Amino acid sequence: MATSTLVVVPGDEIAQDALPTPTGKKKTLTLGPGLRHIPPNTITTTIAGALATDNRKNAAWIDANSGRYLPTVGDLVIATVQSSAADNFNCAITPNTPYATLPHLAFEGASRKTRPVLLPNSLVYARVVNAGKESSPELTCVDPSTGNSEGLGPLKGGTIFKVSLGMARRLLLRSKGEVTVLDHIGTKVGFEITVGRNGLVHVDGGDVKTVLAVGKAIQETDEQALGEKGQKKLAERILKSL
């Protein structure tokens, strides 16, 4: 399970003993949002927040619920198409920030003739592949090693719900015991969720009532910082209403 032990500000250097101690098979340290590697062995922070680590995944990141999302290479995000240019879609991933670019050919099987047609306000699940400070973020909807979508691409139907950046991280990590309300609800009704590291969750299900109930359950768990017992009670209340 992930833990947070140290509050940091931009520019802080992370001591070696504050980093995770691998307990699983993964030996290579994975750095998430808010951390930067300066060769050979220095790790510094780029945002303020709490240092979070996961020994099992051998990962570390800065957990910051507040503030706006900062694109980081490798992050999964839910982007909203704003317009289409000659070779790219211009997509919003955070309010009031420059648009990210999503190449027309960055989709599974896409070619000049078969590239997708995405209208303004279309939703896309994508991965950040470039987050340079001097250029707009770049997105892709394919795994570069396989050329397959691996679950990325346009999102159809369903509804978008906003959550804190910390909640988005918890949902993506699926850490044991972190967010159980969805497991409880899922024993009785079917639904699918897609989580963006930029604080957006797309919920799709059999009917509108289920979608709204699942989305509100995620938001209530987030806003009230519900623990296991609170999440179980919330799930029971929601199931009774469905």
C-alpha positions in Angstrom: 0.0 0.0 0.0 1.2 3.5 -0.7 2.3 5.7 2.1 3.0 9.4 2.5 5.7 10.4 4.9 7.4 13.7 3.9 6.1 17.1 2.9 8.2 18.8 0.2 8.4 21.9 -1.8 9.8 22.4 -5.4 13.6 21.9 -5.5 13.9 19.7 -2.4 16.3 16.8 -2.8 14.8 13.4 -1.8 17.1 11.4 0.5 17.8 7.8 -0.5 16.3 6.4 2.7 13.0 8.2 2.0 12.6 6.3 -1.3 10.7 3.0 -1.5 12.3 -0.4 -0.5 11.2 -2.9 -3.2 9.2 -5.8 -1.9 8.0 -7.2 -5.2 9.7 -8.3 -8.5 10.2 -4.8 -9.8 13.7 -3.5 -9.0 13.8 -0.4 -11.2 12.5 2.7 -9.3 9.5 4.4 -11.1 9.2 8.2 -10.6 5.7 9.6 -10.9 4.4 13.2 -11.0 6.3 15.8 -9.1 9.7 14.0 -9.1 12.7 14.5 -11.4 15.8 12.4 -11.8 19.1 14.3 -12.2 21.9 11.8 -13.2 23.5 10.0 -11.7 21.6 9.6 -8.5 19.8 12.8 -7.5 16.1 13.0 -7.2 14.4 16.4 -6.8 10.9 17.7 -6.5 9.0 19.9 -9.0 5.8 20.5 -7.1 4.8 20.9 -3.4 3.0 18.1 -1.7 3.6 14.9 0.2 6.1 12.3 -0.9 4.3 9.1 -1.5 5.9 5.7 -2.0 4.7 2.2 -2.9 7.2 -0.5 -2.0 5.4 -3.3 -3.9 5.5 -1.3 -7.2 8.9 0.4 -6.3 7.4 3.7 -7.2 7.5 7.2 -5.7 5.6 10.4 -6.5 4.4 13.7 -5.0 0.8 13.5 -3.8 -0.9 16.9 -4.3 -4.7 17.0 -4.1 -4.9 20.7 -4.7 -3.6 22.8 -7.5 -3.8 22.1 -11.2 -2.6 19.0 -13.0 0.9 19.2 -14.5 1.4 16.8 -17.5 4.0 14.1 -16.9 5.3 11.7 -19.4 3.6 8.3 -19.0 0.5 9.7 -17.4 -3.0 8.5 -18.5 -5.3 11.4 -19.0 -8.8 12.1 -20.3 -8.6 14.8 -22.9 -11.4 16.9 -24.5 -11.0 17.6 -28.2 -11.3 21.3 -29.0 -10.4 21.4 -32.7 -8.6 19.6 -35.5 -5.6 21.0 -37.3 -3.8 19.6 -40.4 -2.1 16.8 -38.6 -3.3 17.0 -35.0 -6.3 17.3 -32.7 -6.0 20.1 -30.2 -7.0 18.8 -26.8 -7.7 20.3 -23.4 -6.4 18.3 -20.4 -6.6 21.0 -17.8 -8.5 24.3 -17.7 -6.9 27.5 -18.8 -3.7 25.9 -20.0 -2.2 25.4 -23.6 -3.8 22.6 -25.5 -2.1 19.3 -25.9 -1.6 17.9 -29.4 -2.8 14.4 -30.4 -1.6 13.4 -33.9 -4.3 12.1 -36.2 -2.2 8.9 -36.7 -1.7 8.2 -33.0 -4.5 5.7 -33.0 -4.5 1.9 -33.5 -4.6 1.2 -37.3 -4.9 4.8 -38.2 -3.7 6.0 -41.7 -4.3 9.0 -43.8 -7.5 7.4 -45.0 -8.7 5.7 -41.8 -7.8 8.3 -39.2 -10.6 8.9 -36.7 -13.0 11.8 -37.0 -13.4 13.5 -33.6 -15.7 16.4 -33.3 -15.2 19.2 -30.7 -16.0 18.1 -27.1 -15.2 14.4 -28.0 -13.5 12.7 -25.1 -10.3 10.7 -25.6 -8.3 8.4 -23.2 -4.6 9.0 -24.0 -1.1 8.8 -22.6 1.3 11.7 -22.3 4.4 11.1 -24.4 5.9 14.6 -24.3 5.6 17.2 -21.5 8.4 19.6 -22.3 8.4 23.0 -20.6 9.0 24.8 -23.8 6.4 23.0 -25.9 2.8 21.9 -25.7 2.2 18.4 -24.2 1.8 15.6 -26.8 -0.6 12.7 -26.4 -0.9 9.3 -28.0 -3.6 6.6 -28.1 -1.3 3.7 -28.9 1.4 1.8 -27.1 4.6 2.6 -29.1 6.0 -0.8 -28.4 3.1 -2.7 -29.9 1.1 -0.3 -32.0 -2.0 -1.4 -30.2 -4.5 0.8 -28.3 -4.2 -1.0 -25.0 -7.5 0.5 -23.9 -6.8 4.0 -25.2 -8.8 5.9 -27.7 -12.2 7.7 -28.0 -14.6 7.5 -25.0 -18.2 7.1 -26.1 -21.3 7.4 -23.9 -21.1 7.6 -20.2 -20.5 10.7 -18.0 -17.5 12.6 -16.8 -17.0 13.3 -13.0 -14.3 15.5 -11.5 -12.2 14.2 -8.6 -9.1 15.4 -6.7 -5.7 14.6 -8.2 -5.0 12.4 -5.2 -8.2 10.4 -5.7 -7.3 9.9 -9.4 -4.0 8.5 -8.3 -5.6 6.2 -5.8 -8.0 4.9 -8.5 -5.2 4.3 -11.0 -2.9 2.5 -8.5 -5.8 0.3 -7.3 -3.9 0.0 -4.0 -5.4 -2.7 -1.8 -7.8 -1.2 0.8 -7.6 2.3 -0.7 -10.9 2.6 -2.7 -13.3 -0.3 -2.0 -16.6 1.4 -2.6 -16.5 0.4 -6.3 -15.9 -3.3 -5.4 -18.9 -3.2 -3.1 -21.2 -1.7 -5.8 -19.7 -3.9 -8.5 -21.0 -7.0 -6.7 -24.6 -6.1 -7.6 -24.4 -3.9 -10.8 -22.1 -3.7 -13.8 -20.2 -0.6 -14.9 -16.9 0.6 -16.3 -14.7 3.4 -15.2 -11.8 5.1 -17.0 -9.5 7.3 -14.8 -7.4 10.2 -16.0 -4.5 11.4 -13.9 -5.8 14.9 -14.6 -8.6 14.4 -12.1 -11.4 13.2 -14.5 -13.2 9.9 -14.2 -15.4 8.5 -17.0 -18.2 6.2 -15.9 -20.2 4.0 -18.2 -22.9 1.5 -17.3 -26.2 -0.1 -18.2 -28.3 3.0 -17.4 -28.1 6.6 -16.5 -29.1 5.9 -12.8 -26.2 3.5 -12.3 -23.7 5.8 -14.0 -24.7 8.8 -11.8 -24.7 6.6 -8.6 -21.2 5.3 -9.3 -19.9 8.7 -10.1 -21.4 10.3 -7.0 -20.0 7.4 -4.9 -16.5 8.1 -6.1 -16.9 11.9 -5.5 -18.4 11.4 -2.0 -15.6 9.0 -1.0 -13.1 11.6 -2.2 -14.6 14.6 -0.6 -15.3 13.0 2.7 -12.1 11.0 2.8 -14.1 7.9 3.7 -12.3 4.8 5.1 -13.3 1.2 4.6 -16.3 1.3 6.9 -17.6 4.5 5.4 -17.2 3.3 1.9 -19.1 0.1 2.7 -22.0 2.0 4.2 -22.1 4.3 1.2 -22.2 1.4 -1.2 -25.0 -0.2 0.8 -27.0 3.0 0.6 -26.4 3.4 -3.1 -27.4 -0.2 -3.9 -30.6 0.2 -2.0 -31.5 3.2 -4.3 -30.8 1.3 -7.5 
